[in-house]
Amino acid sequence: MHKSARTDAEIAAEFGVRVRELRHERGLSQERLAHEADLHWSFVSQVERGKFGNRLPNLLRLAAALGVDPGALVSGIEPPDRRGHGRNL
């Protein structure tokens, strides 16, 4: 298996910083962002602190293995229905 130069924790931390910076640029609180995304505020907090788990690094690994930008794997896919089906926490 290919060993990444960065650890999963480093990748998750970088992603969290990006989310926090974008949230701040838009003048949103964690609570408001969570509301708009139909997520719990504590999940947003975990993401921003790099506690996103290994989902993001795995997405990046899949994209690298496929030779595509990670955005290509999610481009055009709509988020889940906001009617409360399976809130991510």
PDB file of N, CA, C and O in Angstrom:
ATOM      1  N   MET A   1       0.842  -1.179   0.000  1.00  0.00           N
ATOM      2  CA  MET A   1       0.000   0.000   0.000  1.00  0.00           C
ATOM      3  C   MET A   1       0.885   1.239   0.000  1.00  0.00           C
ATOM      4  O   MET A   1       1.920   1.266   0.665  1.00  0.00           O
ATOM      5  N   HIS A   2       0.488   2.245  -0.730  1.00  0.00           N
ATOM      6  CA  HIS A   2       1.229   3.504  -0.847  1.00  0.00           C
ATOM      7  C   HIS A   2       1.194   4.252   0.473  1.00  0.00           C
ATOM      8  O   HIS A   2       0.122   4.438   1.050  1.00  0.00           O
ATOM      9  N   LYS A   3       2.337   4.678   0.954  1.00  0.00           N
ATOM     10  CA  LYS A   3       2.437   5.429   2.201  1.00  0.00           C
ATOM     11  C   LYS A   3       2.487   6.917   1.885  1.00  0.00           C
ATOM     12  O   LYS A   3       3.384   7.381   1.182  1.00  0.00           O
ATOM     13  N   SER A   4       1.528   7.653   2.402  1.00  0.00           N
ATOM     14  CA  SER A   4       1.456   9.094   2.178  1.00  0.00           C
ATOM     15  C   SER A   4       2.548   9.797   2.975  1.00  0.00           C
ATOM     16  O   SER A   4       2.945   9.341   4.048  1.00  0.00           O
ATOM     17  N   ALA A   5       3.026  10.917   2.432  1.00  0.00           N
ATOM     18  CA  ALA A   5       4.038  11.704   3.132  1.00  0.00           C
ATOM     19  C   ALA A   5       3.437  12.372   4.372  1.00  0.00           C
ATOM     20  O   ALA A   5       4.148  12.674   5.331  1.00  0.00           O
ATOM     21  N   ARG A   6       2.137  12.595   4.340  1.00  0.00           N
ATOM     22  CA  ARG A   6       1.453  13.215   5.480  1.00  0.00           C
ATOM     23  C   ARG A   6       0.570  12.180   6.160  1.00  0.00           C
ATOM     24  O   ARG A   6       0.077  11.245   5.529  1.00  0.00           O
ATOM     25  N   THR A   7       0.385  12.367   7.445  1.00  0.00           N
ATOM     26  CA  THR A   7      -0.473  11.440   8.186  1.00  0.00           C
ATOM     27  C   THR A   7      -1.938  11.813   7.984  1.00  0.00           C
ATOM     28  O   THR A   7      -2.261  12.924   7.564  1.00  0.00           O
ATOM     29  N   ASP A   8      -2.810  10.867   8.291  1.00  0.00           N
ATOM     30  CA  ASP A   8      -4.245  11.125   8.225  1.00  0.00           C
ATOM     31  C   ASP A   8      -4.615  12.309   9.113  1.00  0.00           C
ATOM     32  O   ASP A   8      -5.434  13.147   8.735  1.00  0.00           O
ATOM     33  N   ALA A   9      -4.007  12.370  10.296  1.00  0.00           N
ATOM     34  CA  ALA A   9      -4.301  13.458  11.231  1.00  0.00           C
ATOM     35  C   ALA A   9      -3.899  14.810  10.642  1.00  0.00           C
ATOM     36  O   ALA A   9      -4.606  15.801  10.824  1.00  0.00           O
ATOM     37  N   GLU A  10      -2.778  14.854   9.944  1.00  0.00           N
ATOM     38  CA  GLU A  10      -2.337  16.112   9.323  1.00  0.00           C
ATOM     39  C   GLU A  10      -3.294  16.540   8.216  1.00  0.00           C
ATOM     40  O   GLU A  10      -3.591  17.725   8.067  1.00  0.00           O
ATOM     41  N   ILE A  11      -3.769  15.580   7.449  1.00  0.00           N
ATOM     42  CA  ILE A  11      -4.713  15.889   6.374  1.00  0.00           C
ATOM     43  C   ILE A  11      -6.026  16.402   6.962  1.00  0.00           C
ATOM     44  O   ILE A  11      -6.576  17.399   6.495  1.00  0.00           O
ATOM     45  N   ALA A  12      -6.519  15.716   7.987  1.00  0.00           N
ATOM     46  CA  ALA A  12      -7.766  16.136   8.628  1.00  0.00           C
ATOM     47  C   ALA A  12      -7.613  17.523   9.246  1.00  0.00           C
ATOM     48  O   ALA A  12      -8.541  18.330   9.196  1.00  0.00           O
ATOM     49  N   ALA A  13      -6.445  17.804   9.830  1.00  0.00           N
ATOM     50  CA  ALA A  13      -6.201  19.115  10.428  1.00  0.00           C
ATOM     51  C   ALA A  13      -6.202  20.207   9.367  1.00  0.00           C
ATOM     52  O   ALA A  13      -6.774  21.277   9.575  1.00  0.00           O
ATOM     53  N   GLU A  14      -5.565  19.942   8.231  1.00  0.00           N
ATOM     54  CA  GLU A  14      -5.541  20.925   7.139  1.00  0.00           C
ATOM     55  C   GLU A  14      -6.955  21.206   6.632  1.00  0.00           C
ATOM     56  O   GLU A  14      -7.322  22.355   6.391  1.00  0.00           O
ATOM     57  N   PHE A  15      -7.741  20.141   6.474  1.00  0.00           N
ATOM     58  CA  PHE A  15      -9.121  20.301   6.040  1.00  0.00           C
ATOM     59  C   PHE A  15      -9.903  21.144   7.047  1.00  0.00           C
ATOM     60  O   PHE A  15     -10.669  22.029   6.664  1.00  0.00           O
ATOM     61  N   GLY A  16      -9.704  20.864   8.335  1.00  0.00           N
ATOM     62  CA  GLY A  16     -10.382  21.620   9.381  1.00  0.00           C
ATOM     63  C   GLY A  16     -10.052  23.100   9.345  1.00  0.00           C
ATOM     64  O   GLY A  16     -10.926  23.948   9.526  1.00  0.00           O
ATOM     65  N   VAL A  17      -8.780  23.405   9.109  1.00  0.00           N
ATOM     66  CA  VAL A  17      -8.357  24.808   9.007  1.00  0.00           C
ATOM     67  C   VAL A  17      -9.063  25.480   7.832  1.00  0.00           C
ATOM     68  O   VAL A  17      -9.517  26.618   7.948  1.00  0.00           O
ATOM     69  N   ARG A  18      -9.157  24.783   6.709  1.00  0.00           N
ATOM     70  CA  ARG A  18      -9.832  25.343   5.539  1.00  0.00           C
ATOM     71  C   ARG A  18     -11.305  25.619   5.825  1.00  0.00           C
ATOM     72  O   ARG A  18     -11.830  26.669   5.455  1.00  0.00           O
ATOM     73  N   VAL A  19     -11.966  24.672   6.487  1.00  0.00           N
ATOM     74  CA  VAL A  19     -13.375  24.869   6.829  1.00  0.00           C
ATOM     75  C   VAL A  19     -13.533  26.080   7.751  1.00  0.00           C
ATOM     76  O   VAL A  19     -14.407  26.919   7.534  1.00  0.00           O
ATOM     77  N   ARG A  20     -12.688  26.166   8.779  1.00  0.00           N
ATOM     78  CA  ARG A  20     -12.760  27.282   9.728  1.00  0.00           C
ATOM     79  C   ARG A  20     -12.522  28.615   9.026  1.00  0.00           C
ATOM     80  O   ARG A  20     -13.248  29.580   9.267  1.00  0.00           O
ATOM     81  N   GLU A  21     -11.507  28.677   8.156  1.00  0.00           N
ATOM     82  CA  GLU A  21     -11.209  29.925   7.443  1.00  0.00           C
ATOM     83  C   GLU A  21     -12.387  30.354   6.571  1.00  0.00           C
ATOM     84  O   GLU A  21     -12.756  31.529   6.561  1.00  0.00           O
ATOM     85  N   LEU A  22     -12.972  29.419   5.848  1.00  0.00           N
ATOM     86  CA  LEU A  22     -14.123  29.745   4.991  1.00  0.00           C
ATOM     87  C   LEU A  22     -15.327  30.177   5.831  1.00  0.00           C
ATOM     88  O   LEU A  22     -16.062  31.091   5.456  1.00  0.00           O
ATOM     89  N   ARG A  23     -15.519  29.508   6.969  1.00  0.00           N
ATOM     90  CA  ARG A  23     -16.626  29.881   7.856  1.00  0.00           C
ATOM     91  C   ARG A  23     -16.434  31.306   8.366  1.00  0.00           C
ATOM     92  O   ARG A  23     -17.377  32.097   8.387  1.00  0.00           O
ATOM     93  N   HIS A  24     -15.218  31.625   8.772  1.00  0.00           N
ATOM     94  CA  HIS A  24     -14.923  32.978   9.262  1.00  0.00           C
ATOM     95  C   HIS A  24     -15.100  34.014   8.157  1.00  0.00           C
ATOM     96  O   HIS A  24     -15.673  35.078   8.392  1.00  0.00           O
ATOM     97  N   GLU A  25     -14.611  33.710   6.948  1.00  0.00           N
ATOM     98  CA  GLU A  25     -14.754  34.638   5.817  1.00  0.00           C
ATOM     99  C   GLU A  25     -16.221  34.968   5.558  1.00  0.00           C
ATOM    100  O   GLU A  25     -16.551  36.076   5.134  1.00  0.00           O
ATOM    101  N   ARG A  26     -17.085  34.012   5.812  1.00  0.00           N
ATOM    102  CA  ARG A  26     -18.515  34.199   5.556  1.00  0.00           C
ATOM    103  C   ARG A  26     -19.259  34.721   6.775  1.00  0.00           C
ATOM    104  O   ARG A  26     -20.474  34.917   6.726  1.00  0.00           O
ATOM    105  N   GLY A  27     -18.539  34.949   7.871  1.00  0.00           N
ATOM    106  CA  GLY A  27     -19.134  35.492   9.081  1.00  0.00           C
ATOM    107  C   GLY A  27     -20.116  34.555   9.765  1.00  0.00           C
ATOM    108  O   GLY A  27     -21.090  35.003  10.370  1.00  0.00           O
ATOM    109  N   LEU A  28     -19.863  33.261   9.671  1.00  0.00           N
ATOM    110  CA  LEU A  28     -20.770  32.280  10.256  1.00  0.00           C
ATOM    111  C   LEU A  28     -20.210  31.728  11.561  1.00  0.00           C
ATOM    112  O   LEU A  28     -19.001  31.535  11.697  1.00  0.00           O
ATOM    113  N   SER A  29     -21.091  31.479  12.511  1.00  0.00           N
ATOM    114  CA  SER A  29     -20.705  30.739  13.705  1.00  0.00           C
ATOM    115  C   SER A  29     -20.733  29.255  13.365  1.00  0.00           C
ATOM    116  O   SER A  29     -21.284  28.853  12.341  1.00  0.00           O
ATOM    117  N   GLN A  30     -20.137  28.453  14.228  1.00  0.00           N
ATOM    118  CA  GLN A  30     -20.215  27.014  14.025  1.00  0.00           C
ATOM    119  C   GLN A  30     -21.673  26.551  14.048  1.00  0.00           C
ATOM    120  O   GLN A  30     -22.078  25.683  13.274  1.00  0.00           O
ATOM    121  N   GLU A  31     -22.442  27.144  14.943  1.00  0.00           N
ATOM    122  CA  GLU A  31     -23.848  26.771  15.056  1.00  0.00           C
ATOM    123  C   GLU A  31     -24.614  27.093  13.780  1.00  0.00           C
ATOM    124  O   GLU A  31     -25.431  26.295  13.323  1.00  0.00           O
ATOM    125  N   ARG A  32     -24.350  28.264  13.208  1.00  0.00           N
ATOM    126  CA  ARG A  32     -25.065  28.659  11.992  1.00  0.00           C
ATOM    127  C   ARG A  32     -24.645  27.781  10.807  1.00  0.00           C
ATOM    128  O   ARG A  32     -25.487  27.348  10.020  1.00  0.00           O
ATOM    129  N   LEU A  33     -23.347  27.526  10.686  1.00  0.00           N
ATOM    130  CA  LEU A  33     -22.876  26.644   9.624  1.00  0.00           C
ATOM    131  C   LEU A  33     -23.516  25.263   9.773  1.00  0.00           C
ATOM    132  O   LEU A  33     -23.981  24.676   8.796  1.00  0.00           O
ATOM    133  N   ALA A  34     -23.535  24.756  11.002  1.00  0.00           N
ATOM    134  CA  ALA A  34     -24.139  23.445  11.248  1.00  0.00           C
ATOM    135  C   ALA A  34     -25.618  23.456  10.856  1.00  0.00           C
ATOM    136  O   ALA A  34     -26.104  22.516  10.229  1.00  0.00           O
ATOM    137  N   HIS A  35     -26.318  24.508  11.223  1.00  0.00           N
ATOM    138  CA  HIS A  35     -27.733  24.619  10.864  1.00  0.00           C
ATOM    139  C   HIS A  35     -27.914  24.612   9.347  1.00  0.00           C
ATOM    140  O   HIS A  35     -28.769  23.899   8.821  1.00  0.00           O
ATOM    141  N   GLU A  36     -27.113  25.402   8.658  1.00  0.00           N
ATOM    142  CA  GLU A  36     -27.213  25.497   7.200  1.00  0.00           C
ATOM    143  C   GLU A  36     -26.866  24.170   6.524  1.00  0.00           C
ATOM    144  O   GLU A  36     -27.406  23.855   5.464  1.00  0.00           O
ATOM    145  N   ALA A  37     -25.968  23.393   7.132  1.00  0.00           N
ATOM    146  CA  ALA A  37     -25.539  22.117   6.559  1.00  0.00           C
ATOM    147  C   ALA A  37     -26.382  20.949   7.073  1.00  0.00           C
ATOM    148  O   ALA A  37     -26.180  19.807   6.660  1.00  0.00           O
ATOM    149  N   ASP A  38     -27.324  21.233   7.972  1.00  0.00           N
ATOM    150  CA  ASP A  38     -28.158  20.199   8.592  1.00  0.00           C
ATOM    151  C   ASP A  38     -27.291  19.183   9.330  1.00  0.00           C
ATOM    152  O   ASP A  38     -27.475  17.972   9.211  1.00  0.00           O
ATOM    153  N   LEU A  39     -26.342  19.716  10.095  1.00  0.00           N
ATOM    154  CA  LEU A  39     -25.449  18.913  10.911  1.00  0.00           C
ATOM    155  C   LEU A  39     -25.521  19.416  12.347  1.00  0.00           C
ATOM    156  O   LEU A  39     -26.076  20.484  12.606  1.00  0.00           O
ATOM    157  N   HIS A  40     -24.972  18.664  13.261  1.00  0.00           N
ATOM    158  CA  HIS A  40     -24.899  19.108  14.646  1.00  0.00           C
ATOM    159  C   HIS A  40     -23.674  19.995  14.798  1.00  0.00           C
ATOM    160  O   HIS A  40     -22.644  19.741  14.174  1.00  0.00           O
ATOM    161  N   TRP A  41     -23.775  21.036  15.623  1.00  0.00           N
ATOM    162  CA  TRP A  41     -22.654  21.968  15.790  1.00  0.00           C
ATOM    163  C   TRP A  41     -21.404  21.261  16.288  1.00  0.00           C
ATOM    164  O   TRP A  41     -20.291  21.662  15.948  1.00  0.00           O
ATOM    165  N   SER A  42     -21.571  20.216  17.085  1.00  0.00           N
ATOM    166  CA  SER A  42     -20.391  19.525  17.603  1.00  0.00           C
ATOM    167  C   SER A  42     -19.632  18.808  16.487  1.00  0.00           C
ATOM    168  O   SER A  42     -18.418  18.626  16.583  1.00  0.00           O
ATOM    169  N   PHE A  43     -20.336  18.401  15.433  1.00  0.00           N
ATOM    170  CA  PHE A  43     -19.656  17.788  14.290  1.00  0.00           C
ATOM    171  C   PHE A  43     -18.789  18.827  13.589  1.00  0.00           C
ATOM    172  O   PHE A  43     -17.647  18.542  13.229  1.00  0.00           O
ATOM    173  N   VAL A  44     -19.326  20.034  13.394  1.00  0.00           N
ATOM    174  CA  VAL A  44     -18.548  21.114  12.772  1.00  0.00           C
ATOM    175  C   VAL A  44     -17.313  21.399  13.624  1.00  0.00           C
ATOM    176  O   VAL A  44     -16.218  21.590  13.093  1.00  0.00           O
ATOM    177  N   SER A  45     -17.488  21.427  14.924  1.00  0.00           N
ATOM    178  CA  SER A  45     -16.361  21.655  15.819  1.00  0.00           C
ATOM    179  C   SER A  45     -15.307  20.566  15.659  1.00  0.00           C
ATOM    180  O   SER A  45     -14.112  20.858  15.614  1.00  0.00           O
ATOM    181  N   GLN A  46     -15.746  19.315  15.574  1.00  0.00           N
ATOM    182  CA  GLN A  46     -14.808  18.212  15.393  1.00  0.00           C
ATOM    183  C   GLN A  46     -14.053  18.330  14.070  1.00  0.00           C
ATOM    184  O   GLN A  46     -12.845  18.100  14.020  1.00  0.00           O
ATOM    185  N   VAL A  47     -14.752  18.682  13.018  1.00  0.00           N
ATOM    186  CA  VAL A  47     -14.111  18.848  11.708  1.00  0.00           C
ATOM    187  C   VAL A  47     -13.034  19.923  11.799  1.00  0.00           C
ATOM    188  O   VAL A  47     -11.912  19.722  11.334  1.00  0.00           O
ATOM    189  N   GLU A  48     -13.374  21.062  12.396  1.00  0.00           N
ATOM    190  CA  GLU A  48     -12.425  22.167  12.478  1.00  0.00           C
ATOM    191  C   GLU A  48     -11.217  21.839  13.347  1.00  0.00           C
ATOM    192  O   GLU A  48     -10.152  22.431  13.173  1.00  0.00           O
ATOM    193  N   ARG A  49     -11.368  20.913  14.271  1.00  0.00           N
ATOM    194  CA  ARG A  49     -10.259  20.509  15.135  1.00  0.00           C
ATOM    195  C   ARG A  49      -9.488  19.326  14.575  1.00  0.00           C
ATOM    196  O   ARG A  49      -8.602  18.789  15.240  1.00  0.00           O
ATOM    197  N   GLY A  50      -9.820  18.913  13.352  1.00  0.00           N
ATOM    198  CA  GLY A  50      -9.090  17.814  12.724  1.00  0.00           C
ATOM    199  C   GLY A  50      -9.511  16.452  13.208  1.00  0.00           C
ATOM    200  O   GLY A  50      -8.773  15.480  13.045  1.00  0.00           O
ATOM    201  N   LYS A  51     -10.681  16.361  13.800  1.00  0.00           N
ATOM    202  CA  LYS A  51     -11.177  15.084  14.329  1.00  0.00           C
ATOM    203  C   LYS A  51     -12.172  14.457  13.364  1.00  0.00           C
ATOM    204  O   LYS A  51     -13.118  13.791  13.784  1.00  0.00           O
ATOM    205  N   PHE A  52     -11.960  14.670  12.080  1.00  0.00           N
ATOM    206  CA  PHE A  52     -12.884  14.231  11.032  1.00  0.00           C
ATOM    207  C   PHE A  52     -12.795  12.734  10.779  1.00  0.00           C
ATOM    208  O   PHE A  52     -13.564  12.198   9.981  1.00  0.00           O
ATOM    209  N   GLY A  53     -11.885  12.063  11.432  1.00  0.00           N
ATOM    210  CA  GLY A  53     -11.700  10.638  11.186  1.00  0.00           C
ATOM    211  C   GLY A  53     -10.890  10.414   9.937  1.00  0.00           C
ATOM    212  O   GLY A  53     -10.172  11.310   9.492  1.00  0.00           O
ATOM    213  N   ASN A  54     -10.991   9.239   9.368  1.00  0.00           N
ATOM    214  CA  ASN A  54     -10.162   8.938   8.205  1.00  0.00           C
ATOM    215  C   ASN A  54     -10.928   8.987   6.896  1.00  0.00           C
ATOM    216  O   ASN A  54     -10.412   8.512   5.884  1.00  0.00           O
ATOM    217  N   ARG A  55     -12.096   9.519   6.866  1.00  0.00           N
ATOM    218  CA  ARG A  55     -12.869   9.580   5.629  1.00  0.00           C
ATOM    219  C   ARG A  55     -12.191  10.450   4.576  1.00  0.00           C
ATOM    220  O   ARG A  55     -12.074  10.047   3.419  1.00  0.00           O
ATOM    221  N   LEU A  56     -11.750  11.629   4.967  1.00  0.00           N
ATOM    222  CA  LEU A  56     -11.109  12.538   4.022  1.00  0.00           C
ATOM    223  C   LEU A  56      -9.819  11.956   3.455  1.00  0.00           C
ATOM    224  O   LEU A  56      -9.647  11.964   2.236  1.00  0.00           O
ATOM    225  N   PRO A  57      -8.902  11.449   4.285  1.00  0.00           N
ATOM    226  CA  PRO A  57      -7.690  10.855   3.707  1.00  0.00           C
ATOM    227  C   PRO A  57      -8.005   9.713   2.737  1.00  0.00           C
ATOM    228  O   PRO A  57      -7.315   9.547   1.731  1.00  0.00           O
ATOM    229  N   ASN A  58      -9.033   8.932   3.032  1.00  0.00           N
ATOM    230  CA  ASN A  58      -9.396   7.834   2.130  1.00  0.00           C
ATOM    231  C   ASN A  58      -9.924   8.368   0.804  1.00  0.00           C
ATOM    232  O   ASN A  58      -9.629   7.803  -0.250  1.00  0.00           O
ATOM    233  N   LEU A  59     -10.693   9.440   0.842  1.00  0.00           N
ATOM    234  CA  LEU A  59     -11.164  10.074  -0.391  1.00  0.00           C
ATOM    235  C   LEU A  59      -9.972  10.555  -1.216  1.00  0.00           C
ATOM    236  O   LEU A  59      -9.940  10.376  -2.433  1.00  0.00           O
ATOM    237  N   LEU A  60      -8.997  11.162  -0.551  1.00  0.00           N
ATOM    238  CA  LEU A  60      -7.803  11.646  -1.238  1.00  0.00           C
ATOM    239  C   LEU A  60      -6.999  10.489  -1.833  1.00  0.00           C
ATOM    240  O   LEU A  60      -6.460  10.610  -2.933  1.00  0.00           O
ATOM    241  N   ARG A  61      -6.918   9.385  -1.122  1.00  0.00           N
ATOM    242  CA  ARG A  61      -6.200   8.211  -1.628  1.00  0.00           C
ATOM    243  C   ARG A  61      -6.890   7.638  -2.868  1.00  0.00           C
ATOM    244  O   ARG A  61      -6.233   7.277  -3.844  1.00  0.00           O
ATOM    245  N   LEU A  62      -8.223   7.561  -2.816  1.00  0.00           N
ATOM    246  CA  LEU A  62      -8.970   7.051  -3.973  1.00  0.00           C
ATOM    247  C   LEU A  62      -8.738   7.938  -5.190  1.00  0.00           C
ATOM    248  O   LEU A  62      -8.502   7.445  -6.293  1.00  0.00           O
ATOM    249  N   ALA A  63      -8.807   9.253  -4.981  1.00  0.00           N
ATOM    250  CA  ALA A  63      -8.604  10.192  -6.089  1.00  0.00           C
ATOM    251  C   ALA A  63      -7.199  10.024  -6.672  1.00  0.00           C
ATOM    252  O   ALA A  63      -7.033   9.993  -7.892  1.00  0.00           O
ATOM    253  N   ALA A  64      -6.197   9.916  -5.811  1.00  0.00           N
ATOM    254  CA  ALA A  64      -4.823   9.745  -6.287  1.00  0.00           C
ATOM    255  C   ALA A  64      -4.679   8.458  -7.084  1.00  0.00           C
ATOM    256  O   ALA A  64      -4.036   8.433  -8.133  1.00  0.00           O
ATOM    257  N   ALA A  65      -5.281   7.396  -6.579  1.00  0.00           N
ATOM    258  CA  ALA A  65      -5.193   6.108  -7.267  1.00  0.00           C
ATOM    259  C   ALA A  65      -5.887   6.138  -8.623  1.00  0.00           C
ATOM    260  O   ALA A  65      -5.485   5.442  -9.556  1.00  0.00           O
ATOM    261  N   LEU A  66      -6.940   6.957  -8.720  1.00  0.00           N
ATOM    262  CA  LEU A  66      -7.665   7.099  -9.978  1.00  0.00           C
ATOM    263  C   LEU A  66      -7.043   8.135 -10.898  1.00  0.00           C
ATOM    264  O   LEU A  66      -7.410   8.236 -12.068  1.00  0.00           O
ATOM    265  N   GLY A  67      -6.097   8.909 -10.365  1.00  0.00           N
ATOM    266  CA  GLY A  67      -5.446   9.940 -11.157  1.00  0.00           C
ATOM    267  C   GLY A  67      -6.334  11.130 -11.439  1.00  0.00           C
ATOM    268  O   GLY A  67      -6.234  11.753 -12.497  1.00  0.00           O
ATOM    269  N   VAL A  68      -7.224  11.455 -10.475  1.00  0.00           N
ATOM    270  CA  VAL A  68      -8.132  12.589 -10.650  1.00  0.00           C
ATOM    271  C   VAL A  68      -8.034  13.531  -9.456  1.00  0.00           C
ATOM    272  O   VAL A  68      -7.564  13.147  -8.385  1.00  0.00           O
ATOM    273  N   ASP A  69      -8.478  14.754  -9.652  1.00  0.00           N
ATOM    274  CA  ASP A  69      -8.592  15.710  -8.563  1.00  0.00           C
ATOM    275  C   ASP A  69      -9.681  15.208  -7.620  1.00  0.00           C
ATOM    276  O   ASP A  69     -10.701  14.702  -8.089  1.00  0.00           O
ATOM    277  N   PRO A  70      -9.498  15.331  -6.306  1.00  0.00           N
ATOM    278  CA  PRO A  70     -10.526  14.856  -5.377  1.00  0.00           C
ATOM    279  C   PRO A  70     -11.911  15.454  -5.643  1.00  0.00           C
ATOM    280  O   PRO A  70     -12.928  14.800  -5.408  1.00  0.00           O
ATOM    281  N   GLY A  71     -11.945  16.677  -6.124  1.00  0.00           N
ATOM    282  CA  GLY A  71     -13.227  17.300  -6.437  1.00  0.00           C
ATOM    283  C   GLY A  71     -14.014  16.544  -7.491  1.00  0.00           C
ATOM    284  O   GLY A  71     -15.243  16.599  -7.513  1.00  0.00           O
ATOM    285  N   ALA A  72     -13.299  15.827  -8.377  1.00  0.00           N
ATOM    286  CA  ALA A  72     -13.976  15.062  -9.424  1.00  0.00           C
ATOM    287  C   ALA A  72     -14.831  13.938  -8.852  1.00  0.00           C
ATOM    288  O   ALA A  72     -15.801  13.508  -9.478  1.00  0.00           O
ATOM    289  N   LEU A  73     -14.472  13.465  -7.668  1.00  0.00           N
ATOM    290  CA  LEU A  73     -15.237  12.377  -7.051  1.00  0.00           C
ATOM    291  C   LEU A  73     -16.561  12.859  -6.459  1.00  0.00           C
ATOM    292  O   LEU A  73     -17.480  12.064  -6.257  1.00  0.00           O
ATOM    293  N   VAL A  74     -16.657  14.143  -6.186  1.00  0.00           N
ATOM    294  CA  VAL A  74     -17.880  14.656  -5.564  1.00  0.00           C
ATOM    295  C   VAL A  74     -18.610  15.697  -6.413  1.00  0.00           C
ATOM    296  O   VAL A  74     -19.743  16.070  -6.108  1.00  0.00           O
ATOM    297  N   SER A  75     -17.970  16.154  -7.457  1.00  0.00           N
ATOM    298  CA  SER A  75     -18.574  17.174  -8.301  1.00  0.00           C
ATOM    299  C   SER A  75     -19.918  16.715  -8.848  1.00  0.00           C
ATOM    300  O   SER A  75     -20.022  15.636  -9.431  1.00  0.00           O
ATOM    301  N   GLY A  76     -20.932  17.526  -8.660  1.00  0.00           N
ATOM    302  CA  GLY A  76     -22.259  17.246  -9.189  1.00  0.00           C
ATOM    303  C   GLY A  76     -23.125  16.361  -8.311  1.00  0.00           C
ATOM    304  O   GLY A  76     -24.309  16.183  -8.596  1.00  0.00           O
ATOM    305  N   ILE A  77     -22.561  15.804  -7.252  1.00  0.00           N
ATOM    306  CA  ILE A  77     -23.360  14.978  -6.337  1.00  0.00           C
ATOM    307  C   ILE A  77     -24.050  15.907  -5.345  1.00  0.00           C
ATOM    308  O   ILE A  77     -23.401  16.712  -4.676  1.00  0.00           O
ATOM    309  N   GLU A  78     -25.337  15.789  -5.261  1.00  0.00           N
ATOM    310  CA  GLU A  78     -26.116  16.626  -4.348  1.00  0.00           C
ATOM    311  C   GLU A  78     -25.990  16.117  -2.915  1.00  0.00           C
ATOM    312  O   GLU A  78     -25.855  14.912  -2.698  1.00  0.00           O
ATOM    313  N   PRO A  79     -26.032  17.018  -1.936  1.00  0.00           N
ATOM    314  CA  PRO A  79     -25.990  16.569  -0.543  1.00  0.00           C
ATOM    315  C   PRO A  79     -27.273  15.818  -0.188  1.00  0.00           C
ATOM    316  O   PRO A  79     -28.269  15.911  -0.905  1.00  0.00           O
ATOM    317  N   PRO A  80     -27.247  15.078   0.916  1.00  0.00           N
ATOM    318  CA  PRO A  80     -28.447  14.347   1.329  1.00  0.00           C
ATOM    319  C   PRO A  80     -29.624  15.283   1.573  1.00  0.00           C
ATOM    320  O   PRO A  80     -29.455  16.474   1.833  1.00  0.00           O
ATOM    321  N   ASP A  81     -30.783  14.728   1.483  1.00  0.00           N
ATOM    322  CA  ASP A  81     -32.041  15.422   1.755  1.00  0.00           C
ATOM    323  C   ASP A  81     -31.974  16.070   3.135  1.00  0.00           C
ATOM    324  O   ASP A  81     -31.504  15.443   4.084  1.00  0.00           O
ATOM    325  N   ARG A  82     -32.430  17.302   3.260  1.00  0.00           N
ATOM    326  CA  ARG A  82     -32.362  18.032   4.532  1.00  0.00           C
ATOM    327  C   ARG A  82     -33.539  17.728   5.449  1.00  0.00           C
ATOM    328  O   ARG A  82     -33.757  18.461   6.414  1.00  0.00           O
ATOM    329  N   ARG A  83     -34.279  16.710   5.193  1.00  0.00           N
ATOM    330  CA  ARG A  83     -35.449  16.392   6.026  1.00  0.00           C
ATOM    331  C   ARG A  83     -35.093  15.594   7.269  1.00  0.00           C
ATOM    332  O   ARG A  83     -35.964  14.976   7.881  1.00  0.00           O
ATOM    333  N   GLY A  84     -33.819  15.601   7.647  1.00  0.00           N
ATOM    334  CA  GLY A  84     -33.420  14.938   8.885  1.00  0.00           C
ATOM    335  C   GLY A  84     -33.058  13.481   8.723  1.00  0.00           C
ATOM    336  O   GLY A  84     -32.925  12.771   9.719  1.00  0.00           O
ATOM    337  N   HIS A  85     -32.893  13.009   7.493  1.00  0.00           N
ATOM    338  CA  HIS A  85     -32.510  11.616   7.293  1.00  0.00           C
ATOM    339  C   HIS A  85     -31.021  11.452   7.552  1.00  0.00           C
ATOM    340  O   HIS A  85     -30.188  11.913   6.772  1.00  0.00           O
ATOM    341  N   GLY A  86     -30.703  10.801   8.636  1.00  0.00           N
ATOM    342  CA  GLY A  86     -29.314  10.464   8.923  1.00  0.00           C
ATOM    343  C   GLY A  86     -28.397  11.627   9.145  1.00  0.00           C
ATOM    344  O   GLY A  86     -27.439  11.800   8.393  1.00  0.00           O
ATOM    345  N   ARG A  87     -28.651  12.433  10.149  1.00  0.00           N
ATOM    346  CA  ARG A  87     -27.737  13.526  10.475  1.00  0.00           C
ATOM    347  C   ARG A  87     -26.371  12.968  10.811  1.00  0.00           C
ATOM    348  O   ARG A  87     -26.262  11.975  11.530  1.00  0.00           O
ATOM    349  N   ASN A  88     -25.339  13.591  10.302  1.00  0.00           N
ATOM    350  CA  ASN A  88     -23.972  13.155  10.592  1.00  0.00           C
ATOM    351  C   ASN A  88     -23.526  13.758  11.912  1.00  0.00           C
ATOM    352  O   ASN A  88     -23.604  14.970  12.115  1.00  0.00           O
ATOM    353  N   LEU A  89     -23.069  12.915  12.788  1.00  0.00           N
ATOM    354  CA  LEU A  89     -22.602  13.380  14.091  1.00  0.00           C
ATOM    355  C   LEU A  89     -21.350  12.671  14.470  1.00  0.00           C
ATOM    356  O   LEU A  89     -20.797  12.924  15.540  1.00  0.00           O
TER     357      LEU A  89
END
